[in-house]
Amino acid sequence: MTTRTEHDLLGDKDVPADAYWGVHTARARENFPITGVPIAVYPHLVVALAAVKAAAARANAELGLLPPQIAKAIDEACAEIRAGALRDQFVVDVIQGGAGTSTNMNANEVIANRALELLGHAKGDYAHLHPNEHVNLSQSTNDAYPTAVNIATITAVRELAEAMTGLQQAFADKADEFSGVLKMGRTQLQDAVPMTLGQEFGTYAVMLGEDRLRLEEAVTLLHEVNLGATAIGTGLNTAPGYAAAACRHLVEVTGLPLQTSPDLVEATQDCGAFVHLSGVLKRIAVKLSKICNDLRLLSSGPRAGFNEINLPPVQAGSSIMPGKINPVVPEVVNQVAFEVIGNDVTVTMAAEAGQLQLNAFEPIILHSLGASITHLTAACHVLADRCVSGITANPVVTRGYVENSIGLATALNPAIGYAAATEIAMEALATGRGVAELVLERKLIPAERLEEMLRPENLAHPRG
């Protein structure tokens, strides 16, 4: 392997001659062999880093701090990266010390070396265009990296919201399809009162819709960025007007309604928006897991369980039991939910561990949020496409449960009173006979009125 020699404050170091990253990235690769997962696994972050560097270059050029040809080369290199180029050059581990400095320098070096090529120079010829002096001009890791994390998270959350909308619609479609399927509602896993399967599935659609709105509300907090804060929020080493210009150009590059924080010192150290968003992601995970628990329970059997619905068979369920089909899609969504709940604890602890003017633990916050958002997005797509859209009902089974349930006695309270209804329920439980049969036998309600009271639409949608 041919190499080139680069220099930093620790001395000289050889890096691969064809690498776009340089000495800072090389040291980070050696220092942080933690997960084996490079920052390239989060393409939204790579794109966001390039957007921040492009906006900074434009602002610096506008203020006369950066020669036009250098600014143009940086901008063009960033545009290529935002379009998907050089993704494999973002190689530092997602979990790293240094508050994201290694990620920031990885971006600075890749952009600088690609810009050097565009100017007709060799990689590493930093006398013409330098990662720190030019690409990182008017910036610190402490404002460039958090701003990129915000932008990446906003973009990823948009994709999650779209996936949730699709899953919500899948449940809403099933709610319409099952609107006439009568079944027993249950509380504490005991028979309660009748409802329709459509009402049950409609509830899932409503739950997802509510959580999607909470997600969209939470992500609005991330549109406030600290670009221009530099090291601790005082804007040291920036020209007057730089923060406003950089934010304006960043809005142009990203198309997002970003705003400069009114207090950059506060914004540089506060991770509250990430904690809030993580809490909403946990809420979504909890709801999805509860829904999947219900789907697994309602489809249990098929002979010795509830057997009220059928999940689409997507793969064989056992290596030893012939014909067994398992609820594998709800199960994988459950596991994603468990991961997201754990990630929320990580985000909470990382945000709490910040000290004085900077939180050094944003890399793990990024990794935890990124994993939660990415995996929830995939889980919503899989649940909608591989499970919910193919669910069918077993109306004979569900109707049989209603007719044989002592919970049916609750619907008769207004007509025969609680005491009589309790006696009917207890006798039905003891003898195995139906509630309606016992009511007619005792002549407590005329047959015509009982038939009217037990009609599915009256049981599930009582009018009083």
Helices and strands as residue ranges (DSSP letters): E 3-8, E 11-16, H 23-31, G 39-41, H 43-62, H 68-82, G 87-89, H 101-118, I 131-135, H 141-177, E 182-187, E 190-196, H 197-219, G 220-223, E 224-225, H 242-254, E 259-260, H 264-269, H 272-298, E 309-310, H 328-352, H 362-386, G 388-390, E 392-393, H 395-404, G 406-412, H 413-416, H 418-431, H 435-441, H 447-453, H 456-460
